[in-house]
Amino acid sequence: MSSSASSPKAAAFSPSSRALMMRLWHDYVSTHWRWLLVATLLMIVEGSTLGVLSWMLQPMFDRVFVAGNTSAMWWVGGTIFALFVIRAVTGVAEKVILTRVAQLTSTAMQTDLLAHMMTLDSTYFQTNAPGSLIERVQGDTLAVQNVWQVIISGLGRDVVALISLTVVALSIDVGWTLTAVIGIPLLILPSVTLQRYVRRKTREMRFSSMSRATRLDEIFHGINAIKLNGMEAYQLGRFRRVVDRIVRNQVRKEAGRAMLPGLIDVVTGLGFFGVLILGGREIIAGDKSVGQFMSFFTAMALAFQPLRRLGGVAGVFQIAAASLENIYTVFALHPSIVSGPGAGVRDVSRPEIVVEGARFAYGDANVLDGVDLVARAGETTALVGPSGAGKSTLFNLLTRLVEPQSGWVTIDGRDIRDMPLADLRGLFSVVTQDALLFDETIRENILLGRTDIPEARLRAAVEDAHVADFADDLPLGLETLAGPRGSNLSGGQRQRVAIARALLRDTPILLLDEATSALDARSEAVIQSALDRLSAGRTTLVIAHRLATVRGADRIVVMRGGRVVEEGRHDDLLQGDGTYAELYRLQFAETAPDGGSE
């Protein structure tokens, strides 16, 4: 898997918090700038009301409480009431706007990330557990969902509130103000250290969260095996160790986030103490009024929460940056298997498939070692051989789920690497021994999202695949849910649904990988008859371990150790007394009632 970028979102990026936030803004948030501007203006209004509120306390004390001016009581009280109404209206409006932007941004990122992941090579999904990928799409995107809400709140509301409150404080007494904030510079070095600590712990927590999702996915997927092997305590222990790590990292991360506001509390308390000593003497001496001190004290007290929130913004930045690193690391990947530069696939009804010198290895494990193969147009070619011979890998090669390290594949004389991927894969109908069903209705599992299939054609496929034999007896018929991974259906029923898919696709090439392996003898005979009708006139490749199912194939290709060692018709291969004859005698010696061979 290459890590070079192939799209604007996959460009190289700096891991700094600022750079990651700029990427987030450019890729997702900037499209909502008008709404963010409205929210910012509302927050500026909300933040400025705190300064006006603290300023109004001076006439409230000096003119109303001390001087006893009843007329002032009405306009002072009315002004304060109006300030609270303005704060309420702007607060509700800004929260609605920012929540909407946060949700739209998060869902857009989730959609883009999933769409990008689905373009990556199959090897990516073999090296990354499903649980960790789910956590990447869901957990990491949610971690950055509200980051711009925090930023806008900080810039629009809290900074403006601090500025307005500071102006009020300076207008009352510059000396008091400097005394109140004298300890702020002492926070710079601890702030930088804490930010790095929070980001490191967040990264560790995200990794542990992916491990937790993986453990859950494996437990739920393998629950029957866990029960049958008495592994409940073992699996629970593994899960507990993962969640214990999450708890430790979460606590440490939150401790780091809380430490900076805590330090701000200490510095602010020290400032208040200094102002009380300094201001108290001036009030006692008559140089300052009680109203001035209450206005100043209120301004500093109201500045307390915005200052603490701004102190926490750095922690939010680091949490979001850790998740954005994960997200943009995925965006930086691109598939090595991409659509060819050529035109779309021309109409072919009976294409010939040619494989020449194909070599493929998983790491150091050589799977295909110079395979040469011809599947003639309109004929059935069977691939047989022991497990690990490379038969299924050859199927993946034909559909470009994997790419050969050397050699090539042509269909109807055209290199498949020159074909658009969608067109290439549109030539194949595939039925494997592991019939993958989705947690949808039986109907949806057959149609796979297609809306252009007439009901009569669907019904014909259902009957030919003998899905109707069991679906018609279900209360909801084809509307019955198949369950997670088709768990509501038996193995044979799942296989029939997969065969109905192939019947409905009606493509020129069929790939059948033990397509009847999960069926009983009666159903196998019926389905095999349907597959024989389907494969008539089409280019068909069949992987089979039971040789009895491929005796009528036009050509049988015998593979061993990643190579083609024999090929021919059933009778010719038996007479050749090679690998095929050996496999045939072994199978029928095991199945014959008297222990002999057929």
Order of alpha helices (4+ residues) and beta strands (2+ residues): alpha-alpha-alpha-alpha-alpha-alpha-alpha-alpha-alpha-alpha-alpha-alpha-beta-beta-beta-alpha-beta-beta-alpha-beta-alpha-alpha-alpha-alpha-beta-alpha-beta-beta-beta-alpha-alpha
